[in-house]
Amino acid sequence: MRIVEVEPITAEEGWVKGKVAFTTGEPVVGGLEYKLICVTTKGKGDEKEVETSTIAEQSVLIGVAMDEPGSKTEDFTFQYDFKNWLEKKGGVLGAASKLAKFAANTFGDKKHSEYYVTVTANVKGVWNSPSDRKLVSVNVAV
């Protein structure tokens, strides 16, 4: 299975949209789990820290039966909300926090965040669930 396409994210909340192709040798997929994740990296070398957090996720039961393995492409959509995710991570940033964040990023160790969509399939008869991860462009002022 592989993610073929993911549309850029340009709003604070909305729908992640894309396409996934089933490339497995097994003919039936029973369910899919979609996630929008943020991977934040700080530091370098031995001091490098990586934090992964889930912004949105959705599981769906499907019964994709393929005529030939790897012959099916499906559209997907699932909802996300950056504002809600930030509130859960530590509250809405006030003016003082924004200033402190700016100072830390300007004069201290900078954090680098990347956003990914992941899709994991539950394939009947396979013990290891196939999955894929694709970088998604996020242009949101949060």
N, C-alpha and C positions, 0 to 999 in steps of 0.2 A: 504494500500500500504506500502511496506517496501523495503528498499535497501538491496539486498542480498549480494552484493559483490562490492568492489571498489579496483581497482589495485593501488599499491603504486605509488607515483609521485616521479620520480628520475631525471627529467630534468627541466631546466629553462623554457622551453616552450614545449608544446605538447598537448596530448589528455588525458582527464580524461576518464577512461573506467570502466564500471561496469555493474551490472544487477539489475533490479528492478522487484519485484513481485507484481502483483495487487491482493490485498487481500480484496478489497471492496465488499460489498454486491450488488453494482450497476453493471449492465452488460456492460456499455459503458463508456469509458474514452475519453474525447475530446481533451485534450492537456496536455503537461507536461512542467514544468519549472525546469531546472537544474541549480544549482549554486555551485561554489567552494568558500567557505568563510574562512576567518581567524578570529579567536576569540582570542584577546589578553587580558590577565589579568595582572594587576599590583597592588601590595599591598595586604593587608589582612584585614579581619574583616570589620569594618566600613569604612576603608580607601580603600577598594577594588574598583578598576575601571575596567570595562569591555568594550572593543571596538570591534565591529564587522564590518568587511569590506568585500565587494564582490570582489574576484579576477577575476572570470569569470562567465558568465551566458548565458544560451541559452533557448529559448522557442521553442517548436515544437508542431504542430498540428498533432494529430493522431486520429485514429478512431478504437481503440481497442474494439472489441466486443468479450466478453468471453462467451463460451458455458456454463460454470458454474462460478459464482462469485469466484474470487480468484484463477482461474485456469491458469493464463497466466504469464510468465516471459519474459521480454524483455531486450536485451542488450542496453546500451546507451554509447555514446561518445560525448564529447564536448571539444572545444579547450580552452586552458588557456595559459597565458603568464605572468610569475612572473616579468620579467624585466619591462614590460609595466606597470604592477600594481604598482611596486615600484616607477617608474617615476611619475605616477599620484599621488601617496601618498606624494611625497615630493622631488622628484629628486633622481638621482643616488647618492649613498653614495661615497664621496671622501675619501681620506686617513684620513683627519682630523676628518670627521664625524664618520668613522669606529673606530678611536681611542677613540673618545668621547663616542660612543656607548659601546665599550668594558669597559671603565672606569665606566660608569653608571651601567652596568650589573655586574661588579665585585665588586664595592664598594657601590653602591646605591641600590635602589629598583629594583629587577629583574623583567623583563617582561616575561611572559610565553605565547607562542602562540600555538594554536591548529588549525588544518585545518579540515574542514568538507565538505562533499558533501551533498547537500540538493536536494530533489525532491518533487515538489508539483504538484498534479494532478487536472485538472478541470474535475470533474465527473458530467455528465448530471443528473439533478434532485436532487443534493445535495447542500445545502447552505454553508456547511463548507468543504473547499477543504482539502482532505487528504494529508498528507506530511510525510516525514521521513528525518532524518539526521543521517549520519554515519561518524565517525572519519576516516580520511584517513592519511596514513603515508606519510610524505613529507620529502625527503632527498635531498635538493637542496641547493647549496652554492650560495646565492644571496647577 
